[in-house]
Amino acid sequence: MPASLYIHIPFCVKRCIYCDFVSGIYDPEKADNYIEALKKEIVNIQANTQLSTLFIGGGTPTVLSAALLSDLTNNIFTHFDFTENYEATIEANPGTIDAEKLNALRSAGMNRISIGIQSFHDDELAFLGRSHTSKEAEQAVCLARDAGFENTGIDLIYGIPGQTQSIWKQTLENAVRLKPEHISTYELTVEEGTVLYEYLKNPAASRCNASRQQGPGPFFKDRDFPNNVKPDEENIISMYEYAIDYLTSGGYIHYEISNFALPDHFCKHNLNYWDRGEYYGSGPGAHSFINGKRFFNTDNLDDYLKALSDNKSPVKGTENIFEDKALTEAIFLGLRKTEGINLKAFSERYKKDMLQYYSKEIEELQSGGLIEFAGSNGLNILDLSNCSLKLTRKGILLSNEIFTKFVK
């Protein structure tokens, strides 16, 4: 089966207050050196390896110049053999793209773009430390269309401090009005060590510190939201459920917990992850999964650059995925898809009867109305050997708790 390739670009214009990804502030000289190192790592993957998907993420890949992006993408498309109906995605942020850059990417073979809009409200964007405005967000989608991208996705965030139901509804309305092929909706997560984490611990101190530094902080000292904490759990659930109802009523298919798409526009790259397909990862912090083994690169950019400069591997660790962990991964990844897990395919691949192996867990979750059996036509059926196990609407809201039930 063809594999996927993930390329990590660890540079941003500025660091958002909620970000804990492997990324840093864009430095043109270091970016030049990084692309050279990245190409060296890519060449170490066997030439003409067949790929069905490519995903260039970050960071903000489009912070790179048009020349660097062309150099990288041309190198990738020369080295690998892409399937006829391949998908090649690049992440982009509004304010970092223009006609020249987008045309260069499209000409090089990129055919899908994922734009990190997050919100269509300038107050929320400022709070999050985003470097663009709502107007620039809309312009970014139009620029992508003009450059020939017929598969455009946008990311949105809910659960932002001070966010109300009405503001979230307006953001969704603005998103649908632009008619992107794909919409991802993510609850704002608060990771320890981020600026957001420190702000929510002590908003007053964060605003005070902001007066003495640059970055996302200045918004804290200039304004105050009605509430200095995230919306409560009830409101967050309400926002998520409204997104499901609103987007599906607008023709979008809710195909994964956080993802919606128009027909025939599911993200193939992410589907490969959720189906436990094989993938290569290049760049600091990138993971690969080949022949049942997972390996990952150092997440330190300087260490990564030195390793490639010394003609050494940037791989920091490896892990063999044995039976029990493979089964657990297959379940929590498979149940993320709203179509669920095909029981017959699961049995054939993992040589386990899921209904027997997890009989206690399945019975408990089914009696609680959290999972259900469904056929290809979406109806409950009696022949459980050729149907799917999926989360119910109630189960989707408690997905993390459900996944832990299948850990053995």
C-alpha positions as a Markdown table, in Angstrom:
| # | Residue | x | y | z |
|---|---|---|---|---|
| 1 | Met | 0.0 | 0.0 | 0.0 |
| 2 | Pro | 1.3 | 3.5 | -0.7 |
| 3 | Ala | 2.5 | 5.4 | 2.3 |
| 4 | Ser | 2.1 | 9.0 | 3.5 |
| 5 | Leu | 4.8 | 11.6 | 4.1 |
| 6 | Tyr | 4.7 | 14.4 | 6.8 |
| 7 | Ile | 7.1 | 17.3 | 6.5 |
| 8 | His | 7.5 | 19.6 | 9.5 |
| 9 | Ile | 8.4 | 23.3 | 9.1 |
| 10 | Pro | 9.2 | 24.6 | 12.7 |
| 11 | Phe | 8.9 | 28.3 | 12.0 |
| 12 | Cys | 6.2 | 30.9 | 12.7 |
| 13 | Val | 5.9 | 34.7 | 12.5 |
| 14 | Lys | 5.1 | 34.6 | 16.2 |
| 15 | Arg | 4.1 | 32.0 | 18.8 |
| 16 | Cys | 0.4 | 31.8 | 19.7 |
| 17 | Ile | -0.4 | 31.7 | 23.4 |
| 18 | Tyr | -1.8 | 28.2 | 23.3 |
| 19 | Cys | 0.9 | 26.6 | 21.1 |
| 20 | Asp | 3.1 | 23.8 | 22.5 |
| 21 | Phe | 4.2 | 22.5 | 19.1 |
| 22 | Val | 7.8 | 22.1 | 17.9 |
| 23 | Ser | 8.2 | 25.6 | 16.5 |
| 24 | Gly | 10.1 | 28.9 | 16.9 |
| 25 | Ile | 10.3 | 32.4 | 15.4 |
| 26 | Tyr | 11.2 | 32.5 | 11.7 |
| 27 | Asp | 14.8 | 33.2 | 11.0 |
| 28 | Pro | 15.7 | 33.5 | 7.2 |
| 29 | Glu | 19.2 | 32.2 | 7.5 |
| 30 | Lys | 18.2 | 29.3 | 9.7 |
| 31 | Ala | 15.3 | 28.5 | 7.4 |
| 32 | Asp | 17.8 | 28.2 | 4.5 |
| 33 | Asn | 19.9 | 25.8 | 6.5 |
| 34 | Tyr | 16.9 | 23.9 | 7.6 |
| 35 | Ile | 15.6 | 23.3 | 4.1 |
| 36 | Glu | 19.0 | 21.9 | 3.1 |
| 37 | Ala | 19.0 | 19.6 | 6.1 |
| 38 | Leu | 15.4 | 18.5 | 5.4 |
| 39 | Lys | 16.3 | 17.6 | 1.8 |
| 40 | Lys | 19.1 | 15.5 | 3.1 |
| 41 | Glu | 16.8 | 13.6 | 5.4 |
| 42 | Ile | 14.2 | 13.1 | 2.6 |
| 43 | Val | 16.8 | 11.6 | 0.3 |
| 44 | Asn | 17.5 | 8.9 | 2.9 |
| 45 | Ile | 14.0 | 7.6 | 2.2 |
| 46 | Gln | 14.2 | 5.1 | -0.7 |
| 47 | Ala | 13.8 | 6.9 | -4.0 |
| 48 | Asn | 10.6 | 6.3 | -5.9 |
| 49 | Thr | 8.8 | 5.2 | -2.8 |
| 50 | Gln | 5.1 | 5.4 | -3.6 |
| 51 | Leu | 3.1 | 8.0 | -1.7 |
| 52 | Ser | -0.6 | 8.6 | -1.7 |
| 53 | Thr | -0.5 | 11.7 | 0.5 |
| 54 | Leu | 1.8 | 14.5 | 1.5 |
| 55 | Phe | 1.3 | 16.9 | 4.4 |
| 56 | Ile | 3.6 | 19.9 | 5.0 |
| 57 | Gly | 2.7 | 21.2 | 8.5 |
| 58 | Gly | 4.2 | 23.2 | 11.3 |
| 59 | Gly | 4.7 | 25.8 | 12.6 |
| 60 | Thr | 3.7 | 27.9 | 9.6 |
| 61 | Pro | 5.1 | 26.4 | 6.4 |
| 62 | Thr | 4.0 | 29.5 | 4.4 |
| 63 | Val | 6.3 | 31.7 | 6.4 |
| 64 | Leu | 9.0 | 30.5 | 4.1 |
| 65 | Ser | 9.7 | 32.4 | 0.9 |
| 66 | Ala | 8.2 | 31.3 | -2.4 |
| 67 | Ala | 11.7 | 30.2 | -3.6 |
| 68 | Leu | 12.3 | 28.0 | -0.6 |
| 69 | Leu | 8.8 | 26.4 | -0.8 |
| 70 | Ser | 9.3 | 25.7 | -4.5 |
| 71 | Asp | 12.8 | 24.2 | -3.8 |
| 72 | Leu | 11.3 | 21.9 | -1.1 |
| 73 | Thr | 8.2 | 20.8 | -3.0 |
| 74 | Asn | 10.1 | 20.2 | -6.2 |
| 75 | Asn | 12.6 | 18.1 | -4.4 |
| 76 | Ile | 9.8 | 16.0 | -2.8 |
| 77 | Phe | 7.9 | 15.4 | -6.1 |
| 78 | Thr | 11.1 | 14.5 | -7.9 |
| 79 | His | 12.2 | 12.0 | -5.2 |
| 80 | Phe | 8.9 | 10.1 | -4.7 |
| 81 | Asp | 6.4 | 8.4 | -6.9 |
| 82 | Phe | 3.0 | 9.8 | -6.2 |
| 83 | Thr | -0.2 | 7.9 | -6.9 |
| 84 | Glu | -2.6 | 9.2 | -9.6 |
| 85 | Asn | -5.1 | 10.6 | -7.2 |
| 86 | Tyr | -2.6 | 11.8 | -4.6 |
| 87 | Glu | -3.4 | 14.5 | -2.0 |
| 88 | Ala | -0.7 | 17.1 | -1.2 |
| 89 | Thr | -1.6 | 19.5 | 1.6 |
| 90 | Ile | 0.2 | 22.5 | 3.0 |
| 91 | Glu | -0.8 | 24.4 | 6.1 |
| 92 | Ala | -0.9 | 28.1 | 5.9 |
| 93 | Asn | -1.8 | 31.1 | 8.0 |
| 94 | Pro | -3.5 | 34.2 | 6.7 |
| 95 | Gly | -1.0 | 37.0 | 6.4 |
| 96 | Thr | 1.8 | 34.7 | 5.2 |
| 97 | Ile | 0.4 | 33.9 | 1.8 |
| 98 | Asp | 0.2 | 35.9 | -1.4 |
| 99 | Ala | -0.5 | 35.1 | -5.1 |
| 100 | Glu | 3.1 | 34.5 | -5.9 |
| 101 | Lys | 3.6 | 31.9 | -3.1 |
| 102 | Leu | 0.3 | 30.2 | -3.7 |
| 103 | Asn | 0.9 | 29.9 | -7.5 |
| 104 | Ala | 4.3 | 28.5 | -6.9 |
| 105 | Leu | 2.9 | 25.9 | -4.5 |
| 106 | Arg | 0.1 | 24.9 | -6.9 |
| 107 | Ser | 2.5 | 24.7 | -9.9 |
| 108 | Ala | 4.8 | 22.4 | -7.9 |
| 109 | Gly | 2.0 | 19.9 | -7.3 |
| 110 | Met | 0.4 | 20.9 | -4.0 |
| 111 | Asn | -3.4 | 20.5 | -4.4 |
| 112 | Arg | -4.8 | 21.1 | -1.0 |
| 113 | Ile | -4.4 | 23.9 | 1.5 |
| 114 | Ser | -5.4 | 24.0 | 5.2 |
| 115 | Ile | -5.7 | 27.6 | 6.5 |
| 116 | Gly | -5.4 | 28.3 | 10.2 |
| 117 | Ile | -8.1 | 30.9 | 10.6 |
| 118 | Gln | -9.2 | 29.9 | 14.2 |
| 119 | Ser | -11.7 | 32.7 | 14.5 |
| 120 | Phe | -13.5 | 35.4 | 12.5 |
| 121 | His | -13.5 | 37.8 | 15.4 |
| 122 | Asp | -10.6 | 40.2 | 15.8 |
| 123 | Asp | -10.8 | 40.3 | 19.6 |
| 124 | Glu | -10.4 | 36.5 | 19.8 |
| 125 | Leu | -7.6 | 36.5 | 17.3 |
| 126 | Ala | -5.7 | 39.1 | 19.3 |
| 127 | Phe | -6.2 | 37.2 | 22.5 |
| 128 | Leu | -4.9 | 34.0 | 20.9 |
| 129 | Gly | -1.8 | 35.8 | 19.7 |
| 130 | Arg | -2.7 | 35.3 | 16.0 |
| 131 | Ser | -0.9 | 37.6 | 13.6 |
| 132 | His | -3.9 | 38.1 | 11.2 |
| 133 | Thr | -7.3 | 39.8 | 11.2 |
| 134 | Ser | -10.7 | 38.4 | 10.3 |
| 135 | Lys | -10.5 | 40.3 | 7.0 |
| 136 | Glu | -7.1 | 38.7 | 6.2 |
| 137 | Ala | -8.6 | 35.3 | 7.0 |
| 138 | Glu | -11.3 | 35.8 | 4.4 |
| 139 | Gln | -8.8 | 37.1 | 1.9 |
| 140 | Ala | -6.6 | 34.0 | 2.4 |
| 141 | Val | -9.4 | 31.7 | 1.3 |
| 142 | Cys | -10.1 | 33.8 | -1.8 |
| 143 | Leu | -6.4 | 33.9 | -2.7 |
| 144 | Ala | -6.2 | 30.1 | -2.4 |
| 145 | Arg | -9.2 | 29.8 | -4.8 |
| 146 | Asp | -7.7 | 32.3 | -7.3 |
| 147 | Ala | -4.4 | 30.2 | -7.3 |
| 148 | Gly | -6.3 | 27.1 | -8.3 |
| 149 | Phe | -6.7 | 25.3 | -5.0 |
| 150 | Glu | -10.0 | 23.4 | -5.4 |
| 151 | Asn | -9.6 | 21.7 | -2.0 |
| 152 | Thr | -9.4 | 24.2 | 0.8 |
| 153 | Gly | -9.8 | 23.5 | 4.5 |
| 154 | Ile | -10.0 | 25.9 | 7.4 |
| 155 | Asp | -9.4 | 25.4 | 11.1 |
| 156 | Leu | -11.6 | 26.9 | 13.8 |
| 157 | Ile | -11.3 | 27.0 | 17.6 |
| 158 | Tyr | -14.0 | 27.1 | 20.2 |
| 159 | Gly | -13.8 | 27.4 | 24.0 |
| 160 | Ile | -11.8 | 30.6 | 23.9 |
| 161 | Pro | -11.9 | 32.7 | 27.1 |
| 162 | Gly | -14.7 | 35.2 | 26.8 |
| 163 | Gln | -16.2 | 33.4 | 23.8 |
| 164 | Thr | -20.0 | 33.3 | 23.8 |
| 165 | Gln | -22.4 | 31.0 | 21.9 |
| 166 | Ser | -23.4 | 33.9 | 19.6 |
| 167 | Ile | -19.8 | 34.7 | 18.7 |
| 168 | Trp | -19.2 | 31.0 | 17.9 |
| 169 | Lys | -22.3 | 30.8 | 15.8 |
| 170 | Gln | -21.1 | 33.9 | 13.8 |
| 171 | Thr | -17.7 | 32.3 | 13.2 |
| 172 | Leu | -19.4 | 29.2 | 11.9 |
| 173 | Glu | -21.7 | 31.3 | 9.6 |
| 174 | Asn | -18.7 | 33.2 | 8.2 |
| 175 | Ala | -16.9 | 29.9 | 7.6 |
| 176 | Val | -19.8 | 28.3 | 5.7 |
| 177 | Arg | -20.3 | 31.5 | 3.7 |
| 178 | Leu | -16.8 | 31.0 | 2.3 |
| 179 | Lys | -17.7 | 27.5 | 1.2 |
| 180 | Pro | -14.4 | 25.7 | 2.0 |
| 181 | Glu | -14.3 | 22.0 | 1.2 |
| 182 | His | -13.2 | 21.1 | 4.7 |
| 183 | Ile | -13.7 | 22.5 | 8.2 |
| 184 | Ser | -12.0 | 21.4 | 11.4 |
| 185 | Thr | -13.3 | 22.5 | 14.8 |
| 186 | Tyr | -11.1 | 22.1 | 17.8 |
| 187 | Glu | -11.7 | 22.8 | 21.4 |
| 188 | Leu | -9.0 | 25.2 | 22.8 |
| 189 | Thr | -6.7 | 23.0 | 25.0 |
| 190 | Val | -4.7 | 24.5 | 27.7 |
| 191 | Glu | -1.2 | 22.9 | 27.8 |
| 192 | Glu | 1.1 | 23.4 | 30.7 |
| 193 | Gly | 4.1 | 25.7 | 29.9 |
| 194 | Thr | 2.2 | 27.8 | 27.4 |
| 195 | Val | 1.4 | 31.5 | 27.8 |
| 196 | Leu | -2.3 | 30.6 | 27.9 |
| 197 | Tyr | -1.7 | 28.3 | 30.8 |
| 198 | Glu | 0.0 | 31.0 | 32.8 |
| 199 | Tyr | -2.7 | 33.5 | 31.9 |
| 200 | Leu | -5.5 | 31.4 | 33.1 |
| 201 | Lys | -3.7 | 30.7 | 36.3 |
| 202 | Asn | -3.3 | 34.5 | 37.0 |
| 203 | Pro | -4.9 | 36.9 | 34.4 |
| 204 | Ala | -3.9 | 40.0 | 36.4 |
| 205 | Ala | -0.2 | 39.1 | 36.5 |
| 206 | Ser | -0.2 | 38.2 | 32.8 |
| 207 | Arg | -1.6 | 41.6 | 31.9 |
| 208 | Cys | 1.1 | 43.2 | 34.1 |
| 209 | Asn | 3.9 | 41.2 | 32.5 |
| 210 | Ala | 2.6 | 42.0 | 29.1 |
| 211 | Ser | 3.3 | 45.7 | 29.6 |
| 212 | Arg | 7.0 | 44.8 | 29.7 |
| 213 | Gln | 7.3 | 42.5 | 26.7 |
| 214 | Gln | 6.5 | 42.0 | 23.1 |
| 215 | Gly | 4.4 | 39.1 | 21.6 |
| 216 | Pro | 0.9 | 38.0 | 22.2 |
| 217 | Gly | 0.8 | 39.6 | 25.7 |
| 218 | Pro | 0.0 | 43.2 | 24.8 |
| 219 | Phe | -3.6 | 42.3 | 24.2 |
| 220 | Phe | -3.9 | 41.3 | 27.9 |
| 221 | Lys | -2.9 | 44.8 | 29.2 |
| 222 | Asp | -5.1 | 46.7 | 26.7 |
| 223 | Arg | -8.4 | 44.8 | 27.1 |
| 224 | Asp | -10.4 | 42.5 | 29.4 |
| 225 | Phe | -12.9 | 39.9 | 28.4 |
| 226 | Pro | -16.2 | 39.6 | 30.3 |
| 227 | Asn | -14.9 | 36.3 | 31.7 |
| 228 | Asn | -11.2 | 35.6 | 32.3 |
| 229 | Val | -11.7 | 31.8 | 32.1 |
| 230 | Lys | -12.7 | 29.4 | 29.5 |
| 231 | Pro | -16.4 | 28.8 | 29.0 |
| 232 | Asp | -17.6 | 26.1 | 31.3 |
| 233 | Glu | -18.0 | 22.5 | 30.2 |
| 234 | Glu | -21.7 | 22.8 | 29.5 |
| 235 | Asn | -21.2 | 25.7 | 27.2 |
| 236 | Ile | -18.2 | 24.0 | 25.4 |
| 237 | Ile | -20.4 | 21.0 | 24.8 |
| 238 | Ser | -23.1 | 23.2 | 23.5 |
| 239 | Met | -20.7 | 24.9 | 21.1 |
| 240 | Tyr | -19.5 | 21.6 | 19.8 |
| 241 | Glu | -23.0 | 20.2 | 19.3 |
| 242 | Tyr | -24.1 | 23.3 | 17.6 |
| 243 | Ala | -21.2 | 23.0 | 15.2 |
| 244 | Ile | -22.2 | 19.4 | 14.4 |
| 245 | Asp | -25.8 | 20.4 | 13.7 |
| 246 | Tyr | -25.1 | 23.6 | 11.8 |
| 247 | Leu | -22.3 | 22.2 | 9.6 |
| 248 | Thr | -24.2 | 19.0 | 8.7 |
| 249 | Ser | -27.3 | 21.0 | 7.9 |
| 250 | Gly | -25.1 | 22.9 | 5.5 |
| 251 | Gly | -24.0 | 19.8 | 3.5 |
| 252 | Tyr | -20.9 | 19.0 | 5.4 |
| 253 | Ile | -20.3 | 15.4 | 6.5 |
| 254 | His | -19.2 | 14.9 | 10.1 |
| 255 | Tyr | -16.6 | 12.2 | 9.3 |
| 256 | Glu | -14.3 | 12.4 | 12.4 |
| 257 | Ile | -14.7 | 13.8 | 15.9 |
| 258 | Ser | -13.3 | 17.2 | 15.0 |
| 259 | Asn | -13.6 | 17.2 | 11.2 |
| 260 | Phe | -16.3 | 18.0 | 8.6 |
| 261 | Ala | -16.1 | 17.9 | 4.8 |
| 262 | Leu | -18.1 | 18.2 | 1.7 |
| 263 | Pro | -18.6 | 14.9 | -0.1 |
| 264 | Asp | -15.4 | 13.5 | -1.6 |
| 265 | His | -13.2 | 15.9 | 0.4 |
| 266 | Phe | -12.3 | 14.0 | 3.5 |
| 267 | Cys | -8.6 | 14.5 | 4.4 |
| 268 | Lys | -6.9 | 11.4 | 3.0 |
| 269 | His | -3.7 | 12.1 | 4.9 |
| 270 | Asn | -5.4 | 12.1 | 8.3 |
| 271 | Leu | -7.6 | 9.1 | 7.3 |
| 272 | Asn | -4.3 | 7.2 | 6.8 |
| 273 | Tyr | -3.3 | 8.0 | 10.4 |
| 274 | Trp | -6.7 | 6.9 | 11.7 |
| 275 | Asp | -6.5 | 3.7 | 9.7 |
| 276 | Arg | -3.0 | 3.0 | 11.1 |
| 277 | Gly | -1.5 | 3.2 | 7.6 |
| 278 | Glu | 2.2 | 3.6 | 7.1 |
| 279 | Tyr | 3.8 | 7.0 | 7.1 |
| 280 | Tyr | 7.2 | 8.7 | 7.0 |
| 281 | Gly | 7.9 | 11.9 | 9.0 |
| 282 | Ser | 10.7 | 14.4 | 8.3 |
| 283 | Gly | 11.8 | 17.3 | 10.4 |
| 284 | Pro | 12.3 | 17.9 | 14.2 |
| 285 | Gly | 9.8 | 16.0 | 16.3 |
| 286 | Ala | 8.4 | 14.2 | 13.3 |
| 287 | His | 7.2 | 10.6 | 13.7 |
| 288 | Ser | 7.3 | 7.7 | 11.3 |
| 289 | Phe | 5.4 | 4.3 | 11.3 |
| 290 | Ile | 6.8 | 1.7 | 9.0 |
| 291 | Asn | 6.6 | -2.1 | 9.2 |
| 292 | Gly | 5.0 | -2.1 | 12.7 |
| 293 | Lys | 7.8 | 0.2 | 14.1 |
| 294 | Arg | 7.4 | 3.8 | 15.2 |
| 295 | Phe | 10.4 | 6.1 | 15.3 |
| 296 | Phe | 10.7 | 9.8 | 16.0 |
| 297 | Asn | 13.2 | 12.5 | 15.4 |
| 298 | Thr | 14.8 | 14.8 | 18.0 |
| 299 | Asp | 12.5 | 17.8 | 18.6 |
| 300 | Asn | 15.5 | 20.2 | 19.1 |
| 301 | Leu | 16.1 | 22.2 | 15.9 |
| 302 | Asp | 19.8 | 22.8 | 16.6 |
| 303 | Asp | 20.3 | 19.1 | 17.3 |
| 304 | Tyr | 18.4 | 18.2 | 14.1 |
| 305 | Leu | 20.5 | 20.6 | 12.0 |
| 306 | Lys | 23.8 | 19.3 | 13.5 |
| 307 | Ala | 22.9 | 15.6 | 12.9 |
| 308 | Leu | 22.1 | 16.2 | 9.3 |
| 309 | Ser | 25.2 | 18.4 | 8.9 |
| 310 | Asp | 27.3 | 15.5 | 10.3 |
| 311 | Asn | 25.5 | 13.0 | 8.0 |
| 312 | Lys | 23.9 | 11.3 | 11.0 |
| 313 | Ser | 20.3 | 10.3 | 11.5 |
| 314 | Pro | 18.1 | 12.7 | 13.5 |
| 315 | Val | 16.1 | 9.8 | 14.9 |
| 316 | Lys | 16.0 | 9.9 | 18.6 |
| 317 | Gly | 14.0 | 6.9 | 19.5 |
| 318 | Thr | 12.1 | 3.8 | 18.2 |
| 319 | Glu | 9.3 | 1.7 | 19.4 |
| 320 | Asn | 8.0 | -1.7 | 18.3 |
| 321 | Ile | 4.2 | -1.7 | 18.3 |
| 322 | Phe | 3.3 | -5.2 | 19.6 |
| 323 | Glu | -0.2 | -6.8 | 19.6 |
| 324 | Asp | -1.9 | -5.3 | 22.6 |
| 325 | Lys | -0.8 | -1.7 | 21.8 |
| 326 | Ala | -1.6 | -2.2 | 18.1 |
| 327 | Leu | -5.2 | -3.3 | 19.1 |
| 328 | Thr | -5.5 | -0.3 | 21.4 |
| 329 | Glu | -4.3 | 2.1 | 18.7 |
| 330 | Ala | -6.6 | 0.6 | 16.1 |
| 331 | Ile | -9.6 | 1.1 | 18.4 |
| 332 | Phe | -9.1 | 4.6 | 19.6 |
| 333 | Leu | -8.0 | 5.8 | 16.2 |
| 334 | Gly | -10.8 | 3.9 | 14.4 |
| 335 | Leu | -13.5 | 5.1 | 16.8 |
| 336 | Arg | -12.5 | 8.7 | 16.0 |
| 337 | Lys | -14.1 | 8.2 | 12.6 |
| 338 | Thr | -17.9 | 8.6 | 12.8 |
| 339 | Glu | -18.3 | 5.5 | 10.6 |
| 340 | Gly | -16.5 | 3.5 | 13.3 |
| 341 | Ile | -14.6 | 0.3 | 13.0 |
| 342 | Asn | -15.5 | -2.4 | 10.5 |
| 343 | Leu | -15.5 | -5.6 | 12.6 |
| 344 | Lys | -14.7 | -7.9 | 9.7 |
| 345 | Ala | -11.8 | -5.8 | 8.5 |
| 346 | Phe | -10.5 | -5.5 | 12.1 |
| 347 | Ser | -10.6 | -9.3 | 12.5 |
| 348 | Glu | -8.8 | -10.0 | 9.2 |
| 349 | Arg | -6.0 | -7.5 | 9.9 |
| 350 | Tyr | -5.4 | -8.2 | 13.6 |
| 351 | Lys | -6.5 | -11.8 | 13.8 |
| 352 | Lys | -8.8 | -11.0 | 16.7 |
| 353 | Asp | -12.6 | -11.3 | 17.1 |
| 354 | Met | -13.2 | -7.8 | 18.5 |
| 355 | Leu | -16.6 | -8.8 | 19.9 |
| 356 | Gln | -15.1 | -11.7 | 21.9 |
| 357 | Tyr | -11.9 | -10.0 | 22.9 |
| 358 | Tyr | -13.6 | -6.9 | 24.2 |
| 359 | Ser | -17.0 | -8.4 | 25.0 |
| 360 | Lys | -17.2 | -7.0 | 28.6 |
| 361 | Glu | -16.2 | -3.5 | 27.5 |
| 362 | Ile | -18.5 | -3.4 | 24.5 |
| 363 | Glu | -21.5 | -4.7 | 26.5 |
| 364 | Glu | -20.9 | -2.0 | 29.2 |
| 365 | Leu | -20.5 | 0.8 | 26.7 |
| 366 | Gln | -23.5 | -0.3 | 24.6 |
| 367 | Ser | -25.8 | -0.5 | 27.6 |
| 368 | Gly | -24.7 | 3.0 | 28.5 |
| 369 | Gly | -25.7 | 4.3 | 25.1 |
| 370 | Leu | -22.2 | 5.2 | 24.2 |
| 371 | Ile | -21.5 | 2.9 | 21.3 |
| 372 | Glu | -23.6 | 1.1 | 18.8 |
| 373 | Phe | -23.5 | -1.4 | 15.9 |
| 374 | Ala | -24.4 | -0.1 | 12.5 |
| 375 | Gly | -24.3 | -1.5 | 8.9 |
| 376 | Ser | -23.1 | 0.3 | 5.8 |
| 377 | Asn | -26.5 | 1.8 | 5.4 |
| 378 | Gly | -26.4 | 3.3 | 8.9 |
| 379 | Leu | -29.1 | 1.0 | 10.2 |
| 380 | Asn | -28.7 | -1.4 | 13.2 |
| 381 | Ile | -28.4 | -4.9 | 11.9 |
| 382 | Leu | -28.3 | -8.5 | 13.3 |
| 383 | Asp | -25.3 | -9.7 | 11.4 |
| 384 | Leu | -22.6 | -8.3 | 13.7 |
| 385 | Ser | -19.8 | -10.0 | 11.8 |
| 386 | Asn | -20.1 | -7.6 | 8.9 |
| 387 | Cys | -20.9 | -4.3 | 10.4 |
| 388 | Ser | -19.2 | -1.5 | 12.2 |
| 389 | Leu | -18.8 | -0.5 | 15.9 |
| 390 | Lys | -19.2 | 3.3 | 16.3 |
| 391 | Leu | -19.6 | 6.0 | 18.9 |
| 392 | Thr | -23.1 | 7.3 | 19.4 |
| 393 | Arg | -23.7 | 11.1 | 19.6 |
| 394 | Lys | -23.5 | 10.8 | 23.4 |
| 395 | Gly | -20.4 | 8.7 | 23.0 |
| 396 | Ile | -18.6 | 11.2 | 20.9 |
| 397 | Leu | -18.9 | 13.7 | 23.8 |
| 398 | Leu | -17.2 | 11.2 | 26.1 |
| 399 | Ser | -14.7 | 9.7 | 23.6 |
| 400 | Asn | -11.6 | 10.0 | 25.7 |
| 401 | Glu | -13.2 | 8.1 | 28.6 |
| 402 | Ile | -14.4 | 5.5 | 26.1 |
| 403 | Phe | -11.0 | 5.0 | 24.6 |
| 404 | Thr | -9.4 | 4.2 | 27.9 |
| 405 | Lys | -11.8 | 1.2 | 28.3 |
| 406 | Phe | -10.0 | -0.6 | 25.5 |
| 407 | Val | -6.5 | -0.4 | 27.0 |
| 408 | Lys | -5.3 | -3.8 | 28.1 |
